[in-house]
Every structure is written in structure tokens, then in C-alpha cells.
Amino acid sequence: MLPLCGKCHSAIKTRPSSGYLSCSGTCEKRFHFKCVDVPESLQEQLESVPGLNWKCCLKKCVSFHSDSLNAFLGKKFEEMVSNLKEVFSDLKTDLIKNAERQIKDTFMDSLSGTITV
């Protein structure tokens, strides 16, 4: 027997990623996306972010399973730190080059000013 939508009570014939949500709360009801007005951006997040759950029984709020979320965010945080290290390394290299160039130019200018013929 096919599950019924918790709002329109018609059969749900599609797989989760293509047309319905399952409540991860206490009721465990299923709903067509169209019946609960879930924005497409949220649908994509629910499918792509591990541990992201939708709950109809808590005023349609979105909640996160803490272990999955921590793992996901930890990976994203590590990526951000790695990217920042690269950016700061490049910035440090550029600053050193610019400082060396300024010192050289200043030194050369001071030398040219003291030479008399």
C-alpha cells in the first residue's frame, strides 16, 4: 500500500528526492512538496546537506542532527581555514616583495642623490 500525503491524503507515488518529504519528527508523516509549500532552495538543501531534517510537527521548522551537522560544518570550516591560509600566504609573499622593492628603490634614490661628479 502506498503512503498517503499528510495534507491532501492522496497516495505518494514518487521517491523522496523527486516529490515528497518525510517528517523526521514524532509523527513521521509524508507530504508532497507542493502540499507543504517547501521552497525549491530548501528542497535542494534537504537533499544535499547531511543530517538536515524537515519536521512538519514543529511548525515546519528545519532542524539538524548534531553529529552529522558537526561533521559537515567541520569539513567546511577546515576548507575555509585552508583557503584563508593560502590567501594569507600569497598576501605575505606580495607584501614582502613590495617591501623589498620599496627598500631597493629608496636605497637607489639615496645613492643617486649623494653621488656628485
N, C-alpha and C positions, 0 to 999 in steps of 0.2 A: 504494500500500500504506500502510495506517495505521501510525503509530508504535506501538511496544509499551511498556508500563509497565516500568520498570527493576526493579520489585519483584514485581508479580503476573504480569507478562508477557502481560497481555491488551491488546487494542487500545485506544488512546486516541482517542475519537471526538469529543471536545469541544475548543473553542478554549481557549487558555491562561487567560483571565480567568474561565472558568467550570468549571474542574475539573482542570487539571494544571499542574505546574511543569516547567520545563526547567532542568537543571543548567547553570550558567554556568561550571563548572569544566572540567577537561580531558576528562571522559567524555561530556559533552553528552547524557546520558540524560534521558528524560522520565518523570515519575511522576504518578499520580493523587494529588490532595491527600490522599485517605483512606488511601492506601498509605504515606505518609510522615509521617502524623500532624502535619501543619502546622496550628498553631492558626489560627483564623479571623482573629485580630488581625494575625498575621504575613502571612496571605494578603492582607489589605487594605493593609498597608504595602508589600508587594511590588508591588501594582498601582498604588499612588499615589505612592510616593517614587521619583523618577527616579534611576537608577543603583544601585538596591538590587537585589542579585542573591542567589540561593539556590544553594548548592553542596552536593550530596549527597556528593561525593567527599572533602570535608574535614569529616567528622563532622557533616554537616547544618548547617554554620555559615552565617551570613549575612555577606556582605561587601559593600563599597561600591566602586563605581568612583569614584576620587578626583575627577575633573573634574566629573562630574555631582553628586556629593555636595557638593563645594565650592560649586558654583553654587546648589544647593538651600539649603545652610546659609547661604551669603552672603545670599540673599534673606530667609531667616527672621531672620538677625541684623539686617539693615537694618530689617525690620519691627519687631523688638524695640527697636532704638535709637530709631526714630521714635516708638513708643508711650511709651518712657521719657521722651523729650524733652517730649512732650505732658503727661505726668503731672507732671514736674518744673516745667514752665511753669505749670500750674494750681496746683501747690503753692506756687510762688514768689508768684503773684498772691494766693493766700489768706493767706500769711504777711505780705505787705506790707499787705494790708487790715487784718489783725488787729493788726499793729504800729501802724498809723496810728490805729486805733480806741482802742488802749490809751494811746497818747500823748495823744490828744484827751481821753479820759476822765480821765487823770491830770492834765492841764493844767486841765481844767474843775474837777476836785476841788480843786486847789491854789488856783484863783481863788476858788472859793466859800468856802474856808476863810479867806481873807485879807480878804474884804470885811466891814466892820463898819458897822453902821448906828447 
